[in-house]
C-alpha cells in the first residue's frame, strides 16, 4: 500500500480503538513511548501510555452504549518518509474531540507517537421525551420494561438519539378517567362490542 493508505488504515484502527475500547488495537496503533495531553483540563493533563491504556481498559465503550459514530479525518500531512501528522475528530459520550496526532514510521509500521486534543462539550439540541399513557389493566413490570426499551431503541435507530438522554414515561390511567367518543372507555367498549356482534349476526 501507499504511505497515505497505510496512515488511513492506522486511523481507522485508532477510531475502532476508541469506539470499542479495544486494547489489542490500542497496542498496535500507539507507540509504547507515545504521549497523551490536553490543555482543556486544569492542570494540564498529561499521560504516558501505561496510564492512558488503563483509562481505556476501565472505560465503558461507546459501542456498548450504541453511540452514533462521528469519525472524521480532516487532514493528513507527510513531513518525510517516516514522519506524518493527522488532524481527526471523533465523539465519546456528550463530548466531541479534535485530535492532533503525530505519527512515526518504525520497523515498517506507522504508529502514533503523540496525541494532543481539544475537548468540545456538546449540547443536545433536544432531549427526547416519550409519554405512554395506558389504562390501568394489569400491565406487568416486564411489559413496561419492554415498552421502555423498545421506544428507546426505535429513537436510537431512526433518529440516532442518545439512549443516555432519551426519557420514556409510562402513565397508568384509571378506567373511569379515560373516555373515547364521548363515552367512558368501558361503556365505549361495550357499545362497540354490541355493534360488532350485531354486524356479525347480520352477515350470517
C-alpha positions in Angstrom: 0.0 0.0 0.0 1.0 3.7 -0.4 2.0 5.7 2.7 -1.3 7.6 2.5 -3.3 4.3 2.5 -1.1 3.0 5.4 -1.9 6.0 7.5 -5.6 5.9 6.7 -5.6 2.3 7.9 -3.9 3.3 11.1 -6.5 6.0 11.7 -9.3 3.5 11.1 -7.8 1.3 13.7 -7.4 4.3 16.0 -11.2 5.1 15.7 -12.0 1.5 16.4 -9.8 1.5 19.5 -11.7 4.4 21.0 -15.2 3.2 20.0 -14.7 -0.4 21.2 -12.1 0.2 23.9 -10.1 -2.4 22.1 -6.7 -2.9 23.9 -5.3 -5.1 21.2 -5.7 -2.4 18.7 -4.5 0.2 21.2 -1.2 -1.6 21.5 -1.0 -1.7 17.6 -1.7 2.0 16.9 0.2 3.7 19.8 4.0 3.7 20.1 4.9 2.5 23.6 6.6 5.8 24.3 3.8 8.0 23.0 2.3 10.9 25.0 -1.3 12.0 25.6 -2.1 15.5 26.5 -4.7 18.3 26.6 -4.7 21.8 28.0 -8.5 21.7 28.4 -8.1 20.1 31.8 -6.8 22.0 34.8 -3.9 21.5 35.4 -2.7 20.4 32.0 -3.5 16.7 31.6 -0.5 14.5 30.5 -0.3 10.8 30.4 2.2 8.2 29.2 0.9 5.1 27.5 0.5 2.8 30.6 -1.8 5.3 32.3 -3.7 6.0 29.1 -4.1 2.3 28.4 -5.6 1.8 31.9 -8.2 4.6 31.2 -9.3 2.8 28.0 -9.4 -0.6 29.9 -11.7 0.9 32.6 -13.9 2.9 30.3 -17.4 1.6 29.2 -17.1 1.5 25.4 -19.2 3.8 23.2 -20.1 0.7 21.2 -21.7 -0.9 24.3 -23.9 2.2 24.7 -24.9 2.1 21.0 -23.5 5.6 20.5 -23.5 7.1 17.0 -20.0 7.1 15.5 -18.7 10.5 14.4 -15.3 9.7 13.0 -13.7 12.2 10.6 -10.2 12.6 9.1 -9.7 16.3 8.4 -6.1 16.2 7.2 -3.0 14.1 6.7 0.4 15.6 6.0 3.8 14.0 5.5 7.0 15.6 6.6 9.1 12.8 5.1 9.2 9.0 4.7 8.9 8.4 8.5 7.1 11.4 9.9 3.5 12.5 9.4 0.6 14.4 11.1 -3.1 13.8 11.2 -6.0 16.0 12.3 -9.0 13.9 13.2 -12.4 14.3 15.0 -14.4 11.8 17.0 -17.0 11.7 19.8 -17.3 9.9 23.1 -20.5 10.4 25.2 -21.5 14.1 25.3 -18.1 15.3 24.1 -16.6 15.9 20.7 -12.8 15.8 20.3 -10.4 17.3 17.9 -7.2 15.1 18.0 -3.9 16.2 16.6 -1.8 13.1 16.1 1.9 13.0 15.4 2.9 9.8 13.6 6.2 8.0 13.1 7.1 5.0 10.9 9.3 2.5 12.7 10.1 -1.1 11.7 7.9 -0.6 8.6 4.8 0.4 10.5 3.1 3.7 11.2 2.2 4.4 14.9 1.0 7.4 16.9 3.8 9.0 19.0 1.8 11.9 20.3 -1.9 12.7 20.8 -2.8 16.3 21.8 -6.5 17.0 21.8 -9.2 19.7 22.2 -12.4 18.9 24.1 -15.7 20.3 22.8 -18.7 19.9 25.1 -21.8 19.0 23.0 -25.2 20.3 23.9 -28.1 18.2 22.8 -30.5 20.1 20.7 -33.4 18.3 22.2 -33.8 15.6 24.9 -36.2 13.0 23.5 -39.3 12.6 25.8 -41.9 10.0 25.1 -45.0 9.7 27.3 -47.0 6.5 27.0 -50.5 6.5 28.6 -52.2 3.2 29.3 -55.4 2.3 31.1 -54.7 0.5 34.4 -55.5 -3.0 33.4 -52.7 -5.1 34.9 -49.7 -4.2 32.6 -46.8 -6.1 34.1 -43.4 -4.7 35.2 -41.7 -6.8 32.4 -44.1 -5.4 29.8 -43.4 -1.9 30.9 -39.6 -2.6 30.7 -40.1 -3.9 27.2 -42.0 -0.8 26.2 -39.3 1.5 27.5 -36.5 -0.5 25.8 -38.5 -0.7 22.5 -39.2 3.0 22.3 -35.6 3.9 23.2 -34.2 1.6 20.6 -36.6 3.0 18.0 -35.4 6.6 18.6 -31.7 5.4 18.5 -32.2 3.5 15.2 -34.4 6.1 13.4 -33.3 9.4 14.8 -29.8 8.5 16.1 -30.7 9.8 19.6 -28.5 9.0 22.5 -30.1 6.4 24.8 -28.5 8.2 27.7 -30.7 11.2 27.2 -33.9 9.5 26.0 -36.7 9.7 28.5 -39.7 7.3 28.4 -42.6 7.9 30.9 -45.5 5.4 31.3 -48.7 6.7 33.0 -51.4 4.3 34.0 -54.8 5.9 34.0 -57.8 4.7 36.0 -60.6 3.3 33.7 -63.1 5.9 34.9 -60.7 8.7 33.9 -60.5 7.6 30.3 -63.0 8.3 27.6 -63.4 7.7 23.9 -66.1 9.1 21.5 -67.8 10.9 24.3 -68.2 7.8 26.5 -66.2 6.3 29.4 -63.9 3.7 28.0 -65.7 0.7 29.5 -69.1 1.9 28.1 -67.4 2.6 24.7 -66.1 -0.9 24.6 -69.5 -2.5 25.5 -71.2 -0.4 22.8 -68.6 -1.3 20.2 -68.7 -5.0 21.1 -72.5 -4.9 20.7 -72.2 -3.2 17.3 -69.7 -5.7 16.1 -71.8 -8.6 17.4 -74.9 -7.2 15.6 -72.9 -6.8 12.4 -71.7 -10.4 12.5 -75.2 -11.7 13.1 -76.5 -9.7 10.1 -73.7 -11.2 8.0 -74.8 -14.7 8.9 
